[in-house]
Amino acid sequence: MSVILAQAPSDSGLKSVHGSKTNGAIQILRMRRDPFAFADAQQSEFGRVSFINAFGQKLVTCRGPQAADQILMNKDKAFANGPAWSFFIGPFFNRGVMLLDFEEHRHHRLILQQAFTQPVLKGYMQEMQPMITERVKQFPVGEVKLFSQFKALTLDVALEVFMGLELPQAEADRINKAFIDTVRAGVALVRRPVPGGRWRKGLRSRKVLEEFFMSHIAEKRAGESPDLFSVLCHAESEEGHRFTDEDVVNHMIFVLMAAHDTSTMTLTQMAYRMAKSPEWQERARAQSLELGPELAYEDLAKMTDLDIIMKESLRMCAPVPGQPRMAIKDTEVLGHYVPKGSIVTVPSLTNHYDAEYWSNPYVFDPERFTAERREDKSHRMAWSPFGGGVHKCIGLYFGQMEIRTIMHQLLRGFEWSVPADYTMPMDFSALPVPKDNLPVTVRRV
């Protein structure tokens, strides 16, 4: 039996949003267990716009690229990022760029963009490539938990490139744990700082990160270096505005989290797909061997097989599974009445399996991204792993550069495999990660 979110105004011509009366905790558990089956069931019963009870809120899910386009492009400014994301992660990623809106967001993003221009990206690549090359040479062989290896590597890259620091292993582990705790806290079922709970761990870890970054501010203000931390300490808008110490810390915590978490998940998905489909691993390896051991920035565009493997891996498992927004005025989505104060979400993870836009969506098929097919062009929001509109991921080009550089070295030096009947078990309770850390058999080539 369904209930409605709110009665649509009688003269509006809009439909009310429907949802289930099922207990909210049960709905969340079903969604986490199998988000794809849950999404199909919701759409079958209620259509593309429906709501669920979650975390004490009614969350309106708006499925499909047309809804994504309306919400993410936000042409009539009916939706805001900050209030929605703050509900989930506000205490842990306070005033990160994703949590800002409208003019304030524009102001901060214009300064932040100075850290992601092409000349600066080339500098990052020069910084990261020797480190990545050396670290990948030391990759273990035999039975390896690949997710754990990627997570350690991407955190080290982020600390080196974004902070210009090489931390002792114990300190790097402490910071890595703090990031994990802050991410997991945002989807805690118990949203109070109870002892032993995710929420409390997240609050304590946020404090660890604040103290860590603040302790290095004075040094970064005093001199200039090519890392992101230094760039943010010295960047100015055209009007001469600069970030405060608190701004720098907030942006560093958010960007560093986003950089190493999303890159880790993408690398893991790519490695898994190439282990399950070794012919694609061989195609990508052949291109990397043709390019030679050291990549120039211009070489990245030549890795065409790796590029479509990455795009298909991102389609099959978007690192950020949903894009929440809050309606800041009464509005509509796909002809459904959405009252002011509603949290709506664009489900990128499950949108990428919409059979109306993707052929055989559950099949790994990188060639759907080739120039001959370009299924991602069926709608501009059919493929949206980086979001869209003014809040589109600011670090997407850095992330793709890092992923290609790591995979290039891995492909040149190693091959990896999994048993034919292996399927990677996923944990969808926060950001999508493998429950088993992706065990593979690694051999040198």
Buried (B, 14 or more C-beta within 10 A) or exposed (E): EEEEBBEBEEEEEBBBBBBBEEEBEEBBEBBBEEBBEBBBBBBEEBBBBBBBBBBEBBBBBBBBBBBBBBBBBBEEEBBBBBBBBBBBBBBBBBBBBBBBBBEEBEBBBBBBEBBBEEEBBBBBBEBBBEBBBEBBEEBEEEEBBBBBBBBBBBBBBBBBBBBBBEBEEEEBEBBBEBBBBBBBBBBBBEBEBEEEBBBBBBBBBBEBBBEBBBEBBEBBEEEEBEBBBBBBBBBEEEEEEEBEBEBBBBBBBBBBBBBBBBBBBBBBBBBBBBBBBBEBBEBBBEBBEEBEEEBEBEBBEBBBBBBBBBBBBBBBBBBBBBBBBBBBEBBBBBEBBBBEEBBBBBBBBBBBBBEEBBEEBEEBBBEBBEEEBEBBEBBEBBBBBBBBBBBEBBBBBBBBBBBBBBBBBBBBBBBBBBEEEBEBEBEBBBBBBBEEBBBBBBEEE
